[in-house]
């Protein structure tokens, strides 16, 4: 299990043991907190076996992710159909909807029918870092399981327990921004830490560059959609850390010491908006990124 969230895991284990689960749950919290990992571990516990990485080894399990930037009504209808069938193993049926906020209006409306007429032998888990995009009627019919950032000290202890040297553990726990998922990314990909640091240096240089240089950087970045999202994720974590340091009297990055709190908040909001636009719409990536870097 990922570091952190022991309280949530203990609750879920108790529910599984006592078979007192509700029909639907919403695992809510920012990205890279381990919501999906914990959801799949809980499903494995409910089934008494292990879910494979391709999510296809159990006929009573449905895993839904966005198709072409959204979750469509056809996917929800298939889920409803699967839930209507008799269990193949005389066990509970379960479904996980990852990035549930990407359900389009029709999909959310269709899901409501399942939530309004729940079956006693099925468990639905929605995962989202943007629950405000879900219909209020959906939110009112699910049990909320909230995920928060994990303390740096806890991540550090976890890494030391895994055999990392003190210096390595401190560095990884510091740049992970309280997100266990980022820690796992850094552990699984030896080049990830270097790439992370490079993106931080790029945004520092960008803030001091002329508009022409900023636009040239954006032109190159916008041609690689996956790399764009990774870069925006790093920037978002970085500016959030700077903002939090202001309120906690921490050491603020000298590169942005002159930035007001309002300016930092505006940059964070713009990064979030840009990420969402690029993920969910066909907006011109270059124009969206140009608007963002002009504010930096």
WOBEL-V481058 format. One record per backbone hydrogen bond with DSSP energy under -0.5 kcal/mol. CO is the residue of the C=O (numbers start at 0). NH is the residue of the N-H. E is the energy in kcal/mol with one decimal. If there is no record, write none. Layout:
CO & NH & E
CO & NH & E
This chain:
4 & 8 & -2.2
5 & 9 & -2.7
6 & 10 & -1.9
7 & 11 & -2.4
8 & 12 & -2.5
9 & 13 & -2.0
10 & 14 & -2.2
11 & 15 & -2.4
12 & 16 & -2.6
13 & 17 & -2.4
14 & 18 & -1.0
14 & 19 & -1.8
22 & 123 & -2.6
23 & 142 & -2.4
24 & 26 & -0.5
24 & 125 & -3.2
25 & 27 & -0.9
25 & 144 & -3.1
26 & 127 & -2.3
27 & 146 & -3.1
29 & 32 & -0.6
31 & 180 & -2.5
31 & 181 & -0.7
33 & 37 & -2.3
34 & 38 & -2.1
35 & 39 & -2.5
36 & 40 & -2.0
37 & 41 & -2.1
38 & 42 & -2.2
39 & 43 & -2.3
40 & 44 & -1.9
41 & 45 & -2.6
42 & 46 & -2.4
43 & 47 & -2.0
43 & 48 & -1.3
51 & 54 & -1.9
57 & 60 & -1.7
59 & 93 & -2.5
61 & 95 & -2.5
63 & 97 & -2.6
66 & 69 & -1.1
69 & 66 & -3.4
69 & 71 & -0.6
70 & 103 & -2.3
71 & 74 & -0.7
71 & 75 & -1.4
72 & 76 & -2.7
73 & 77 & -1.8
74 & 78 & -1.8
75 & 79 & -2.6
76 & 80 & -2.3
77 & 81 & -2.6
78 & 82 & -2.4
79 & 83 & -1.2
80 & 84 & -0.7
81 & 84 & -0.8
86 & 89 & -0.5
92 & 122 & -2.5
93 & 61 & -2.0
94 & 124 & -2.8
95 & 63 & -2.9
95 & 97 & -0.7
96 & 99 & -0.6
96 & 126 & -2.5
98 & 101 & -2.4
99 & 102 & -1.9
101 & 70 & -2.8
103 & 107 & -2.5
104 & 108 & -2.2
105 & 109 & -2.3
106 & 110 & -2.3
107 & 111 & -1.6
108 & 112 & -0.8
109 & 112 & -0.8
109 & 113 & -0.8
110 & 113 & -0.5
110 & 114 & -2.0
111 & 115 & -2.5
112 & 116 & -1.4
114 & 117 & -0.5
118 & 121 & -1.3
120 & 92 & -3.2
122 & 94 & -2.1
123 & 24 & -2.7
123 & 125 & -0.5
124 & 96 & -2.9
125 & 26 & -3.4
126 & 99 & -3.0
127 & 28 & -1.4
129 & 132 & -1.9
130 & 133 & -1.8
134 & 137 & -1.1
134 & 138 & -2.2
135 & 139 & -1.9
137 & 140 & -1.6
138 & 141 & -0.9
141 & 143 & -0.6
142 & 25 & -2.9
143 & 145 & -0.5
144 & 27 & -2.2
150 & 154 & -1.9
151 & 155 & -2.5
152 & 156 & -2.3
153 & 157 & -2.1
154 & 158 & -2.3
155 & 159 & -2.3
156 & 160 & -2.2
157 & 161 & -1.0
158 & 163 & -2.3
159 & 162 & -1.5
164 & 168 & -2.9
165 & 169 & -2.4
166 & 170 & -2.0
167 & 171 & -2.6
168 & 172 & -2.5
169 & 173 & -1.6
170 & 174 & -2.2
171 & 175 & -1.0
172 & 177 & -0.5
173 & 176 & -0.7
175 & 178 & -1.6
177 & 149 & -2.9
177 & 179 & -0.6
178 & 181 & -0.9
178 & 182 & -1.5
179 & 183 & -2.3
180 & 184 & -1.8
181 & 185 & -2.5
182 & 186 & -2.3
183 & 187 & -2.5
184 & 188 & -1.8
187 & 189 & -0.5
188 & 191 & -1.7
190 & 194 & -2.3
191 & 195 & -2.4
192 & 196 & -2.5
193 & 197 & -2.1
194 & 198 & -2.0
195 & 199 & -1.7
196 & 200 & -2.3
197 & 201 & -2.1
198 & 202 & -2.0
199 & 203 & -1.9
200 & 204 & -2.4
201 & 205 & -2.4
202 & 206 & -1.7
203 & 207 & -0.6
204 & 207 & -0.9
205 & 208 & -1.2
209 & 213 & -2.0
210 & 214 & -2.8
211 & 215 & -2.0
212 & 216 & -2.1
213 & 217 & -2.4
214 & 218 & -2.3
215 & 219 & -1.9
216 & 220 & -2.4
217 & 221 & -3.0
218 & 222 & -0.6
219 & 222 & -0.7
220 & 223 & -2.0
223 & 227 & -2.4
224 & 228 & -2.0
225 & 229 & -2.0
226 & 230 & -2.5
227 & 231 & -2.5
228 & 232 & -2.2
229 & 233 & -2.0
230 & 234 & -2.6
231 & 235 & -2.6
232 & 236 & -2.2
233 & 237 & -2.5
234 & 238 & -2.8
235 & 239 & -2.0
236 & 240 & -2.2
237 & 241 & -1.9
238 & 242 & -2.3
239 & 243 & -2.8
240 & 244 & -2.1
241 & 245 & -1.2
242 & 246 & -1.2
243 & 247 & -1.6
244 & 249 & -2.4
245 & 248 & -0.6
249 & 251 & -0.8
252 & 255 & -1.8
253 & 256 & -1.1
255 & 258 & -1.2
259 & 263 & -2.2
260 & 264 & -2.4
261 & 265 & -2.3
262 & 266 & -2.3
263 & 267 & -2.5
264 & 268 & -2.5
265 & 269 & -2.3
266 & 270 & -2.5
267 & 271 & -2.4
268 & 272 & -2.5
269 & 273 & -2.8
270 & 274 & -2.7
271 & 275 & -2.1
272 & 276 & -2.6
273 & 277 & -2.5
274 & 278 & -1.8
275 & 279 & -2.3
276 & 280 & -2.1
276 & 282 & -0.5
282 & 284 & -0.6
283 & 287 & -2.2
284 & 288 & -2.4
285 & 289 & -2.2
286 & 290 & -2.0
287 & 291 & -1.4
288 & 292 & -2.7
289 & 293 & -1.6
290 & 294 & -0.6
291 & 294 & -1.4
292 & 295 & -0.8
